[in-house]
Amino acid sequence: MTSARVVEQWNLDLDDLFVTIGHRFSQVELRRRMHDYVRGLLAPVARKNSWVRHEAPVRREAR
């Protein structure tokens, strides 16, 4: 089982990664998509396809 501390450290490390590579995506929307895509790939979902990532996004914002 994963502890809350380990999960929080992973979140911090991922945020650092996004900051490090974010400048490679010139537009804010592209950075958000990259962020959501990576988070979706790492999400605890049995099947990871484009439909699942579309229906259950990590970021819940009004679009």
PyMOL CGO cylinders between C-alpha atoms (Angstrom):
from pymol import cmd
from pymol.cgo import CYLINDER

trace = [
    CYLINDER, 0.00, 0.00, 0.00, 1.20, 3.51, -0.79, 0.3, 1, 1, 1, 1, 1, 1,
    CYLINDER, 1.20, 3.51, -0.79, 1.51, 5.96, 2.06, 0.3, 1, 1, 1, 1, 1, 1,
    CYLINDER, 1.51, 5.96, 2.06, 0.28, 9.53, 1.86, 0.3, 1, 1, 1, 1, 1, 1,
    CYLINDER, 0.28, 9.53, 1.86, 3.85, 10.75, 2.26, 0.3, 1, 1, 1, 1, 1, 1,
    CYLINDER, 3.85, 10.75, 2.26, 5.03, 8.80, -0.79, 0.3, 1, 1, 1, 1, 1, 1,
    CYLINDER, 5.03, 8.80, -0.79, 2.12, 10.08, -2.85, 0.3, 1, 1, 1, 1, 1, 1,
    CYLINDER, 2.12, 10.08, -2.85, 2.82, 13.67, -1.82, 0.3, 1, 1, 1, 1, 1, 1,
    CYLINDER, 2.82, 13.67, -1.82, 6.50, 13.28, -2.73, 0.3, 1, 1, 1, 1, 1, 1,
    CYLINDER, 6.50, 13.28, -2.73, 5.52, 11.93, -6.16, 0.3, 1, 1, 1, 1, 1, 1,
    CYLINDER, 5.52, 11.93, -6.16, 3.23, 14.94, -6.64, 0.3, 1, 1, 1, 1, 1, 1,
    CYLINDER, 3.23, 14.94, -6.64, 6.03, 17.33, -5.71, 0.3, 1, 1, 1, 1, 1, 1,
    CYLINDER, 6.03, 17.33, -5.71, 8.48, 15.58, -8.03, 0.3, 1, 1, 1, 1, 1, 1,
    CYLINDER, 8.48, 15.58, -8.03, 5.98, 15.68, -10.90, 0.3, 1, 1, 1, 1, 1, 1,
    CYLINDER, 5.98, 15.68, -10.90, 5.37, 19.37, -10.31, 0.3, 1, 1, 1, 1, 1, 1,
    CYLINDER, 5.37, 19.37, -10.31, 9.14, 19.93, -10.47, 0.3, 1, 1, 1, 1, 1, 1,
    CYLINDER, 9.14, 19.93, -10.47, 9.25, 18.00, -13.74, 0.3, 1, 1, 1, 1, 1, 1,
    CYLINDER, 9.25, 18.00, -13.74, 6.44, 20.09, -15.20, 0.3, 1, 1, 1, 1, 1, 1,
    CYLINDER, 6.44, 20.09, -15.20, 8.24, 23.29, -14.22, 0.3, 1, 1, 1, 1, 1, 1,
    CYLINDER, 8.24, 23.29, -14.22, 11.47, 21.99, -15.74, 0.3, 1, 1, 1, 1, 1, 1,
    CYLINDER, 11.47, 21.99, -15.74, 10.00, 21.02, -19.12, 0.3, 1, 1, 1, 1, 1, 1,
    CYLINDER, 10.00, 21.02, -19.12, 7.06, 23.44, -19.26, 0.3, 1, 1, 1, 1, 1, 1,
    CYLINDER, 7.06, 23.44, -19.26, 9.00, 26.09, -21.17, 0.3, 1, 1, 1, 1, 1, 1,
    CYLINDER, 9.00, 26.09, -21.17, 9.17, 23.69, -24.13, 0.3, 1, 1, 1, 1, 1, 1,
    CYLINDER, 9.17, 23.69, -24.13, 5.43, 24.17, -24.61, 0.3, 1, 1, 1, 1, 1, 1,
    CYLINDER, 5.43, 24.17, -24.61, 4.99, 27.72, -25.82, 0.3, 1, 1, 1, 1, 1, 1,
    CYLINDER, 4.99, 27.72, -25.82, 1.28, 28.07, -25.10, 0.3, 1, 1, 1, 1, 1, 1,
    CYLINDER, 1.28, 28.07, -25.10, -0.42, 27.78, -21.73, 0.3, 1, 1, 1, 1, 1, 1,
    CYLINDER, -0.42, 27.78, -21.73, -3.07, 25.41, -23.11, 0.3, 1, 1, 1, 1, 1, 1,
    CYLINDER, -3.07, 25.41, -23.11, -0.38, 23.06, -24.44, 0.3, 1, 1, 1, 1, 1, 1,
    CYLINDER, -0.38, 23.06, -24.44, 1.30, 23.00, -21.02, 0.3, 1, 1, 1, 1, 1, 1,
    CYLINDER, 1.30, 23.00, -21.02, -2.04, 22.16, -19.40, 0.3, 1, 1, 1, 1, 1, 1,
    CYLINDER, -2.04, 22.16, -19.40, -2.64, 19.35, -21.88, 0.3, 1, 1, 1, 1, 1, 1,
    CYLINDER, -2.64, 19.35, -21.88, 0.83, 17.93, -21.27, 0.3, 1, 1, 1, 1, 1, 1,
    CYLINDER, 0.83, 17.93, -21.27, 0.25, 18.12, -17.52, 0.3, 1, 1, 1, 1, 1, 1,
    CYLINDER, 0.25, 18.12, -17.52, -3.15, 16.40, -17.78, 0.3, 1, 1, 1, 1, 1, 1,
    CYLINDER, -3.15, 16.40, -17.78, -1.81, 13.77, -20.19, 0.3, 1, 1, 1, 1, 1, 1,
    CYLINDER, -1.81, 13.77, -20.19, 1.06, 12.74, -17.93, 0.3, 1, 1, 1, 1, 1, 1,
    CYLINDER, 1.06, 12.74, -17.93, -1.19, 12.74, -14.86, 0.3, 1, 1, 1, 1, 1, 1,
    CYLINDER, -1.19, 12.74, -14.86, -3.71, 10.64, -16.78, 0.3, 1, 1, 1, 1, 1, 1,
    CYLINDER, -3.71, 10.64, -16.78, -1.06, 8.11, -17.73, 0.3, 1, 1, 1, 1, 1, 1,
    CYLINDER, -1.06, 8.11, -17.73, -0.08, 7.79, -14.08, 0.3, 1, 1, 1, 1, 1, 1,
    CYLINDER, -0.08, 7.79, -14.08, -3.65, 7.64, -12.79, 0.3, 1, 1, 1, 1, 1, 1,
    CYLINDER, -3.65, 7.64, -12.79, -4.88, 4.44, -11.10, 0.3, 1, 1, 1, 1, 1, 1,
    CYLINDER, -4.88, 4.44, -11.10, -7.17, 3.46, -13.98, 0.3, 1, 1, 1, 1, 1, 1,
    CYLINDER, -7.17, 3.46, -13.98, -7.18, -0.10, -15.28, 0.3, 1, 1, 1, 1, 1, 1,
    CYLINDER, -7.18, -0.10, -15.28, -7.45, 0.87, -18.95, 0.3, 1, 1, 1, 1, 1, 1,
    CYLINDER, -7.45, 0.87, -18.95, -5.78, 4.02, -20.18, 0.3, 1, 1, 1, 1, 1, 1,
    CYLINDER, -5.78, 4.02, -20.18, -7.15, 5.07, -23.52, 0.3, 1, 1, 1, 1, 1, 1,
    CYLINDER, -7.15, 5.07, -23.52, -8.15, 8.44, -24.91, 0.3, 1, 1, 1, 1, 1, 1,
    CYLINDER, -8.15, 8.44, -24.91, -11.81, 7.98, -23.96, 0.3, 1, 1, 1, 1, 1, 1,
    CYLINDER, -11.81, 7.98, -23.96, -11.01, 7.32, -20.30, 0.3, 1, 1, 1, 1, 1, 1,
    CYLINDER, -11.01, 7.32, -20.30, -8.63, 10.28, -20.17, 0.3, 1, 1, 1, 1, 1, 1,
    CYLINDER, -8.63, 10.28, -20.17, -11.29, 12.47, -21.74, 0.3, 1, 1, 1, 1, 1, 1,
    CYLINDER, -11.29, 12.47, -21.74, -14.09, 11.36, -19.45, 0.3, 1, 1, 1, 1, 1, 1,
    CYLINDER, -14.09, 11.36, -19.45, -12.12, 11.42, -16.20, 0.3, 1, 1, 1, 1, 1, 1,
    CYLINDER, -12.12, 11.42, -16.20, -9.62, 14.27, -16.43, 0.3, 1, 1, 1, 1, 1, 1,
    CYLINDER, -9.62, 14.27, -16.43, -7.30, 15.02, -13.56, 0.3, 1, 1, 1, 1, 1, 1,
    CYLINDER, -7.30, 15.02, -13.56, -8.03, 18.72, -13.79, 0.3, 1, 1, 1, 1, 1, 1,
    CYLINDER, -8.03, 18.72, -13.79, -11.67, 19.70, -13.38, 0.3, 1, 1, 1, 1, 1, 1,
    CYLINDER, -11.67, 19.70, -13.38, -12.08, 23.15, -14.89, 0.3, 1, 1, 1, 1, 1, 1,
    CYLINDER, -12.08, 23.15, -14.89, -14.87, 24.79, -16.79, 0.3, 1, 1, 1, 1, 1, 1,
    CYLINDER, -14.87, 24.79, -16.79, -13.90, 24.91, -20.42, 0.3, 1, 1, 1, 1, 1, 1,
]
cmd.load_cgo(trace, "trace")
